[in-house]
């Protein structure tokens, strides 16, 4: 960052992590030691300038001109060229190891233990041979080849271990175990869940997905003793747990706290005390707990978390290395402003990093940033220039080598890419922002530059992984960047001062120091609350902007390729890049991606979206859209909407309040503009908890909530939908009360239906019998099979009456319910029906027109 702790001011981003090594730039460019002699004479950052006295005089002249407030001829605010940072070999090796390990570990999930072991051995031998040849030839290409082979060995080796662990687990067993939480427990649908390290007496230590009893919410670092039912997770069902390095689950019937080593126990209590201090029931308090302590369960229960996601600021709530960089950078700027001595300032910065690490729960990303930053600032004592990219490469190499499953971790990837963006591009971004008069002040420019440079490499991948493009993100970063470090820094001081005051009170020590700590904690608490309140207000305003966020469907490989292309373009254009060029490129990129989301209409269609074990059906015709149910897998729903190029949905119809039908209702509001939510009219009048909760969630997700009664009709382009169930509620909004629709399609507007469809939600044979009798429905072209094809969903007589040509079943792979039932499949096949199911066919599109229906399965 553009800071000056000691000596003269260093260019923005000179050191390892923004501000953290800027003081060393002042020392090493002043002529002390070998590094100082190499850059003596106030050498500018451009290559070869130090060897050309005339060039030095020219640059010095430009620097003097910039002090008068005029931009140099090259368009930068100070007229000084920037040296492009070199790419150290260790970073290239780390990238090769990371990429090959991620590919191998992902492939290992689909292989057996024996094949994984064979590939791991072969890769190990290849790496040994490559190392021997590489040492002899001393070529970088051989080093990269060795790292590629070693990464494959690590990924396959980890896969072998997990497959063997799942095989050994076998059937569910009960045991008394001790668990150490690796993250804060959060609600997982029905009970709190968390990743934990499980110690079995005499049986080793394993990573497990632990489910805790209701009413308990243990936090990161706490240790509990419990009676647990341990079983193997289904590897084929998904890769979420596989990517977290666990194939075991432990369901706890009870748990009791267990003391740890006094030092660890004290650290856990410090963090827990800070969380309790912040979490006072307000949204601002929940936000501060997330920013300072990395505690997100509280903020996820509020509407604020969704607003941050809509604005593209969700990364601010997930503590990472960037948080540590920005917070310590702010402290560095304050130390520079008061002209603090060099050595004490370094010690204070390291102490700040350690304090933030303790209160944030020491996530891997922050731990990596602490190591890198500490190496940078402590290089002053070793009289060496800090190497930020080298430190990043080394940290990535060590982490992947010691925990191969981290290679496919989303948080690790985004954190590492953000850190690399800060290290490489923050000098350039800071210099470009310096051309804007209102951003000449370092305290305004530096946080924004860090945020924008972090997004250069990470934002495309974030869009691909979360299927959302926050169009308002650039503006949100500009207006929120100054408040974020203020809230974090004041919150950190509040946590430290509160811990000191609490310790003094517990020890019965009263005095000036205790009073000062208490006063500092109170003052910083109010300052942090004010900053958090302002941040809260801004995010809510920005998230309410129409089309603030739109769904996009981009493959992660394509996103990484885009990041690489952007990085290469910035690298090649380094000192030739101007602010107007960067603004134009950003605008073009946003227009292109937004244009993809707002692409022309793809024709009249009925689409069964693949949302796993749940329902989500789309009707789209002539610019009008209706979404029937949402499922409960947010990412899959958004991916489906993005694949259909939808940034606006006229109506979302929720058949009933089960989670697998409306669980992603909140997620729609984050990425899609929704006009109204349609519920069964009896649901709006019901006072049952199931119905009132559904109505409340619907009100937050759309501008309007409307009720649909039996017999009501409405149009969706050329589709005409009629409500055929329910008359009233018989199950307090349960399966039997599902809102059912009979849909007719008239593509040529001749008054005769060209296609028909029946959507039944989770209604079963009893309800379907009444629907057919009361509505006079006969043969239909498309049948949404009730209750995911459950055994009670339909009988043979109903199958013959409806005689569907196409049956659609929304069902998850290897689901524990046994859906769809063989009996139902037999009935449908018996009437000549073509059955499509999401677990086998993925998304299914039924394109309809006046001439018929064309079905396309996307798998």
N, C-alpha and C positions, 0 to 999 in steps of 0.2 A: 504494500500500500504506500501511498505517498506520505510517508511519515518521517520525522526527524527526531529520533530519540537522542542521538549523540552526533556531534559533528555536523557536517552539512547535510542537506536534504537529499534523500535518495529518490530516484524515479519511482513512480507508482509500480508496485509489484516486483521490486527488485529481488526480494528475498524469497525464502522457502515458502512461506505461507503469508502472503500479503505483508502485514505490518510486522510480523513476528521476528523477521531477521533484518529489518530495515536499518537498525542501529549498526549492524555489522557492515552494511554497505558504506556507511559513513566512515567506519574504521578502515576497511580494506581498500577504499579508494583514496585514502589520504596519504598513502606512501608507507605504511607500516608493514613490514614483512614482505615476503615474495609476492603475495597477491596485491599488496599495495603498490609495489614497484611496477607490477605489470600494468596497473591502471593509473599510475601517477600522472599528475598534471591535469587533474579534473577531466580525464578522458571521457568523451561522449560515448553514447551507447553504439554508435555506428561503427561498422567494421573498418579497421585501418585508420581511423581518425587520429589515434594517438601517435601514429608514425608520421603524420603530415602536419607540420606546424601551421601551414596556411589554412588547412581544414580546421584545425583547432581554433584559429583566430576567427574563421567564418562562423563556426558554431557558437563561439563565445559572443560574437556580435549578435547572433540571433537570440541568444539567451538574454542579453542585455535588453534587446528590443522587447522581448516578451515581458520583462519586468515592468514595462510601461503599459502593459495590458493589451498590446497588439499581437495578433497571431502572426506567426512566421509565414514565409512563402509556401511552405509545404502544407499549410492548412491546420497545423496543430497549434494549440494555445500557446505553447512555449517555444515552438520552432525547433525543438531538439529531436533528432531521430532516435528511434528505439532499437536496441539490439534484439534480434530474434533469439529466444532462448534455445540452446542446443538440446538435442534429444540424446540423453545418455544411453549407452548400450544396455544397462540394467533395466531400463524402462521397456525397451523392445523385447528383451528376454521375458520380462514379467508379463507383457501383453501376450506373447506367444504361449507361455505356460497357462495363463488364464483362459485363453480361447480354446486351446486343445483340451484342457481339463473340463471346461464347461460342456464341450461337445461330447466328450467321452462319458462323462457322468450322466448326461441326459440320455445318451444311447443305452447306458448300462441298465436303466430301468426296464427296458424292453428285452434285455438279455437275461439268461439264467446265470446262476453263480459260477458254474463251470466255464462258460464262455467268457464271462468277465475276467475270471482268474487267468485263463489262457491268454487273453489279449493284454492283461496287465503284465504278465511275464514277458511276452513278446515285446511290448513297449519298453520295459526295463532293459532288456538286452539291446534293443535298438539305441536307447539313450546311452548305454555304456560304450557301445561301438562308436557312436557319434562323438562322444566325449573324447575317446582316445584319438580319433582322427582329427577332431577339432583342436586338441592340444598340440598336435604335431603341425598342423597347417596354420593355426592362429587366425582363422577367418571368422568374421561375424556371422556369416551364413551358417556355419556349422554350429555355432552357439545357439542360434535360433532353432535349428533342426533338433538339437538336443533338448531344448526346452519344450518343443512340440511333442517329442516322444515322451519326455518326463511327465508332461501334463496328461497325456493319454494314459500313462501308467497310473498316475494318481487318481484320475477319474474312474478308471476301471477297477482299481484296487478298492476305492471307497464303495463302488457298486457291489463288488464281491462281498465286502463286509456286511452291507445292509441286506443283501439277499440271504446270506448265511444267518443273519440275526432273525430275519422274518421266518425262515425255515425252522430255526431252533425254537422260536416262540410257540409255534403250533397252536393248540387250542388255548382258550382263556384259562389262566391260572390265578389263584389268589396268593398274595404274599404280603408280609409286612415290610415296607420299604421306607427309605428316606429320600426325599426329593429336595433339590436346590433349584429354585426358580431361575430361569435364564431370561425371563421377561415378566412384565406385570400381567397378572391374570385379568382377562377381560371377558365379558359375556359372549359366549359362543352359541347363542340361540336359546339354550335351555339351562345352561350352567356355566360358571366361569371356566375358562380354559387358558392354558399357558404351556409354553415349551419349558421342560425341566430336565435336570440331570438326575436320573434315578440310581440310587445305590441299593443293591440287593445284598444282604449279608451273605458273604461267601459266594456271591454270584456275579460280581463285577459291577460296572457302571455303564449306564446307557442313557441316550437322549430319548425322551418320550414326550408325547402330547398328553398332558395331564388334564383330566376333567375333575374339578373340585366340587364339593357339596355346595348346594345353593346357600347363599348367605355368607359365604367366605370369599374373600378377594385378596389372597396373598400377593405380595409385591416382589419385584425383582430382588434377588439376593437372599430372600428369606428361605429358611430350611424347615421342612415339616416332616413329621413321621406319620405314616398312614397305613391303613389296610387297603390294598388296591387290587383291582382285577386287571391283570396285565394280559394284553392280547396283541396279535400282529395286525397291522393295518393292511388293507388291500392295496398292494402296489399298483395294480392295474387300474384302480379307480381314479387315480389322478396323481399329479406330480407335486402337489403343494407340500405334503409332508416329506416326500422324497427330496425336494430341493432344500428342506430344512435339516436334512441329515438324520431323519428318524423314520422308522417303520413300525414303531411300537406305540401303543396307547395304554394309558393307566387311568382307570376310573376309580376315584377315591370315595370310599363310603364315609370316612371321617378323617380328620387331620388335626394334629397337634403341633404347635410350634416347638422347634428344637434350637437350642443355643448353638452358635458357631464360635469360632475363635474370637476372643474379645475384640481384636482389631477389626475383623470383618463385621462383627456384630455392631460395633460403633459406627462404622461407615454406613451400614444399612439403616441404622436408626437416624443418622443425620439426614439421609435422603428422605426417609419416611416422615420425619418431623417437618421438613420443608414442604413436602406434598400436603400434609395436613394444614400447614400454615396458609398455603395458597388456596386449597380447595375449600372455599367457604360457601359453596352452593351457587355462586355467580358464574356467568360465562367468562368473565374476565379472569377470575381466579383459576378456572379450569384451563384457560389459555396459558396463563403464566406457569402452571404446573407442567404443561406440555413443553413450553419453551425452555424453561430452566431445568426441570427435572426429567424431561423425556417421558412424563407420565401422561399417556393419552386416553386411558379408559374414560376419564371424566369429560374430556372435551368431545369425545366421540358420541357421548350421550346427548349432546346439544346440537342445535341447528348450525352453530358456528363452524363445525368441522366441514359440513357440506358446502358452506359458503367459501371456505378456504379452497376446497377442491375445485369449485366452479371458477374461481379466480386464478387457478394455477399456482396457488401458494401453499398447497398441502405439505410441501417439503419443509416449510418453516416450522411446522408442528412436529415433524420427525427429526429429533436431534441427530446431527451429523457433524462431520468435520468442519463443514462450512459455518455452523453455529459457533464453534470454538474460534475459528479464524476471525469472524466478524466481532465477537465479543472482546477477544484479546486485542484486536486491532483498535477498537474504541479506547480501551485502557491505554494502549501504546500512544494514541494520539493525545490523550490527557497528560500522560507523563512527558511527552514532548513539549506540550504547551507550558508546563510548569518548569521545564528545563531540569528534569530530574537527572542525577548522575547516572552514568552508564551502567556500572555493575549492579547497583541496587535495583535499577529498573529491570534488568534482565531477571534477577531473582524474583521480583514482584510479578513479572509476566509469567514465569514458570509456575509460581504459586497460584496465579489466577487460572492457568490451564488445569492444574491439578484440582483446584476447587471445583471448577466446572465439571471436570471428569467425575468427581465424587458425587455431586448432586444430580448429574444427568444419568447416573447409573452405569457409567463407563461402557457405552455401546462401542462396538468394534470400530465404527467409523470415527468416533471421537477419540478413541484410544490411538488409532492410527494417526490422526491429525496431531494429537499431543506429542507422539513420538517424533513425527516429522518436524513439528514446530520447535520442540525442545532441542532437537539436533541443530536446527537453524540458529536459534538464539544463543545456544551454548557454544556454537562454533567461534564466538568471540573469544572465549577463554582458550580455545585450541588454536587460535590465530589462523583459521581456515575459512574460506568462503563457503557459505551454505549452498548445498545442491538440492533444490526442492524436487525436481523431477527424479533425480536419483533416489532420494529418500522415498518418494511415492512408489517408484518401481520396486524398491527393496521391500517396502511394507506389503505391497500386493503379492510379491513373490513369496514372502514368508507366510502370509495369511492363507494363500491358496495351497501352499505346500503342507501346512499343518492342519487345515480344515478344507479338504477338496470340495465339500458340498457348498462352500461359500462361493465357488465359481459360478453357480447358477442362482445366487441370491439376488433378488431384485434390489433390495436396499444396498447391498454391497456394490452392485453395478452402478446404481445412480450416484452413490456417494463417491466412488472412485472417479467416475466421469466428471462429477461436479468439482472435485478437488483438482483434477487435471486441468479443467477449464479455468479455474481460478489461477492456478500456478502459471499456465501458459499465456492466457489471454487477458488477465486483469490489467497488465501494463498498457496494452493496446486499447482496451475498452475505456480505461481510466483516462488515457490521453484524448480519446475521441470525445468523451463526455466533457472534458475540460474546455472544449471549443464552445460549449453552451454557457453563456454568461452566468446564468443562475446556478450553475453547478461548479463554478470555479472554487467554491469553498470545499476544502477537503472532507469535512464532516458530512457534507451532502453527497459529494461525488463518490467517495470510496465505498460506502455500503452498496450503492446502486451498481457500481462497477463490479463488485464481487458477485452480486446476485445475477447480473446479466452474463458475466463471463462463465459462471457455473452453468447457466442454461444452454450455452453454446453446444456442449457435448451431451448434456443429459436430457434436455427437453424433447428431442425427437424420440428417444427411447421411452421416455415417460408417456408420450402420446401413444406409442405402439403398445405399451404394456397395459395402460388404463383406458385405451380407446377413447380418449377425450383430448380435444384441442381447445385450450382456454384462450380464446381470441382476445380477451381483456387482460391477459397476463402481462404484456409489456407495460401497460398503463398501471396495473396493480403493483408491479415491482417498483415503478418510479415513485408512486405516492406512498407506498408502505415501507420502502427501504429505510428511510430515516427513523421510523418508529420501532422497527424490529430490533436493532441493536440496543436502543435505549431501554426497551422493555426487558430484554435479556440481561443487560448489564446491571440495571437497577434491581432486577429480580435476583440476580446472583449475589449482589452485595446484601440484599435483604436476607437471603438464605444464610449467608456466612455470618452476618451480624446477629441474626436471630439465634443461630446455633451457639455463638459465643455468649450472648446474653442468657440463653437458657442454661448453658453449662455453668455460668457464674452463679445464677440463681440456685441451681441444684446443689452447688458446692457451698452455698451460704456466703459467697463472697460479694460484698457490696463496695462500691467505690467509683472513682471517676471513670475508669476503664469500662466497668459494667454499664454505667449510665450512658457513656458515649456509644457503646455497642447497641444498647436499647434504642437510643435516639436515632442512630443511623438506620437500624432495622425499620423503625416506624417511618422515617422520611423516605427511604427507598421503597418501602411497601406502597406508599401513596404515589410516588413517582411512577413505579412500575404499573400500578393500577391505572393511572391516567394514560400512560402509553398504550396499555392493553385495551383500554376503553376506546381510545382513538383508532387503534388498529381494528378493533371489532366493528366500529361504525363504518370505517372506510370499506372493509371487506363486505359488509352487508349491502352497502350502496352499490359497489361494483358488481356484486353477484346478481343484483336485480336488473342489471342492464340486459336488454333483449339480446339473445344469442351471445351472451358472455362466454359460453362454452358450447362446443358442438362435438358430436361423436365423429370419430375418424377410425378407419380400419387400415392400419399400416403394419406390415410384417416387421418383427423386431430386427431381422437381418437388414431389411431395407432402411429401417430407422438408423441403425448403426452405420450403414453406408452413407446416409445423408449427413450424419454427424461428422464422419471422416471427410466427406466432400467439403463441408463448411469449414472444418479445421484447416484443410489443405488450401482452400481459397484465402482464408485469413492469413495463413502462413506465407503464401506466395505474394499477397498484396500488402504485406506488413506495413512498411513505411509509405506506401503509395495509397493506402486506404484513407478515405476521407469520411467525415460524419455523414455527408449526404449519400455517399455510396452505401454505407452500412444501413442507413434508414431506408433507402430504396430497396435493398436486398431483403430486409426484414419485411417490408410491406409486400413485396412480390411473393415471398414465402407464405405469408399469412393469407394473401388473396388466393394463391393456388390451393392451399389446403382447405380454406373455407369454401372455395369453388367446388372442391371434391365433395364436401359435405352437402352443398346446396346444388348438386348436379341435377340435370333435367329428370323429369318423371320417367320411371322405368316401365311403365305400363300398368294395367289393372292386374292385381295379383292378390292372392291369399298366401301368406308366408307363415310357416311354422318355424319360429326361431328356436335355435338350440340353446336352451338354458339349463341343461342337465335334468335333474329330477324335479320338473316343474312345468308350468304352462306359460307360453307367451306366443300369441298369434297376431299377425298384422294384416289388416285389410287396407289396401291403398288403391285409389282410383281417382284419376283426373284431378290431382292436387289435394285430395282429401285423404285423411288417414284415421284409422281406429286401431288401437292396440288393445287386445283382449288379454288381460293378465300380464304379469311381469316376471314370474319366476322369482328366485331369491339369489341368483348369482349375478351380481352387478356387472362384472366385467364381461360375462357372456352376453348379457342383454345389450349392453352398450356396443359390443362388437357386432351384434346382429343389426342394431339400428344403423350403425355406421356402414355396414356392408350394403344396406338398403338406402344409404345416402339421406338419412332423415335427421334434420336439425329441428324439426317442429312436428308435433303430433296434435291433431285437433282434439282427440278424445282418447282417454284411457279408461276402458271398462274393466272393473274388477269384479269377477264372478262371486267371490266370497273371501273371507278374511284369513284363510290359511296362508302360512308363510311362503309355501311354494307357489302361491299364486299372486301374492302382493308384496313379497319381501323386498323387492327392488323398486318399490314405488318411490322411495326417497331418492334413489340413484337417478331416476329419470329427470327429476327436477334439477339435478346438478349439470346435466349435459344436453337436455332437450327442452325446448319451450313447449309447455302443455297448456292448452286452453281450458280443458275441463276433465274432471273425473266423473265417470258414471257408475253409480251404485244402485243396487236394488232398492226401490223406494221403501220397503219395510225396514231395511237396514237403517235408514236415516231416522226412522221413528223409534227404533229399538233402544232400550237402555242397558242391554247386556254389555259387559266389558268388551267382548269380542267385536261388537258392532261399533261402540263408541270409539274404540281405539282405531278402527279402520277409518271412520269418518274423520277423526282428527288428523290422521296421516294423509288422507286424501286432500284435506283443506290446505296442508302445507305444500302439496306437490303441484297444485294447479290454481288457476285464477278462480275457478268455479267448481262446485260439487253439485251434481244434479242427480235426482232419483228417477229410475225407470220402473214403471209399473207394468203388470201383465197386460199385453195388448198394445203397448206403446210401440211406435215405429219411428225410425229416423234413417237418413240416407248418408252414405259414404261414397260420393261420386256416383258411379253406376250401380253400386250395391244398395239394396234396401234391406234393413234389418228390423225384425219384429221380435219383441220380448215374449217368450212363451213359457217362462217360469221365473220366479215363484209367484203365487198369489199372496202368500204370507209366510212368515217365518215359523218353521216347525222345529228347528235345531239351533236356535240362537245364532243364525248366520253360518252354520256349519255346511258340510258337503251337500246335504239334501236341500239346502236353501240357495244353491248356486244360481246365479243369473244366467239364463240360457237364451240363445238367440237363434232364430231361423232367418237365414240370409238368402236373398234372391239377387241374381245379377242379370241386368238387362243392358247388354253392350250396344245394341243397335236401336234402343229406345222405341221398340215396336210394341211395348206392353206385354211381351211374352218373355218369361225368364229363360235366359240362355244357360244358366247354371244355378245350382242351389247348394246350400251348406247348412249344417246344423252344429252349433257350438254348445256343449253341454257342461263345461266346467268339471266339477267333481260329482255331478249328479249321477245316480246309479239306476239300476233297472226299475226300482219302484217309481222314481220320479219320471223316468223316460216313458214308462207305460202311460202315465197321466198326460204327459206332453203330447204323445202321439194321439191319444184319444181326444183330447180337448182341442188341439190345433189342427187336426186333420192332416198331419204331415205324412206323406207317403215316401216314395223313393227320393233319395237325395244323391247328389253327385259327390259331395265331400262331407265326411262325418268326422268331427273331432271326437274321438272315443272318450267316453266319460271316465273320470278318475284314473287316468293314465293306464287304462286297460286292466283294471282290477277285476278279480273273479266275479264280483257282484255288479259290474258296470253295465251288463246287458245280458239279455237272454236270447235264445235262438229265434223265438218268434219275432222279437224286435229287430234282430238282424235281417230276417227275411222281409219284414215290412219296410224298413229303411233302405235295404238293398243298396248300400253305398258303392260307388265306383272306386272311391279313394278314401282310405282311412288314415287319419293323422293321430299319432300317439306321441306326446311329449314325455320322455322317460330318460332317466339317467342310467349310464352303463353300470352293470353289476349292482343295481340298487338292492337294498336289503328287503324290499317289499315283494320282490318277485314279479314286478310289473314289466311288461304286460303278461297276463296269465295265458297259459297255453289254451285254455278253453275259449277265451275271447278270440285269440288268433285263429283258432279252428273255425269258429262261427263266421268270421269275416272271410276267410279263405273259401268257406263253403258256399258263399253267395257270390264268389268271383270278384272279391274286392282286392285291390292292390293296397298293401299295408306299408306305410312309411313311418319310421320311428327315429327319433333324434339320436338314440344311442348307436344306431347303425348307419343312418343316412345323413346325420347332421342337420343343417338347415334345409328345409324343403320348400320350394317355391312352386305354387300353382298359378301359372299365368293364364288368365281367362280373357276371352273375347267372344264375339258373337258366333264364332265358328267352333268353340269348344275349349278344352282345358289341356294345357301342356304342363307336365310335372317335371321338375328338375331337382334332384337331390345334390346337395353341394359337397358331400363327402365323396 
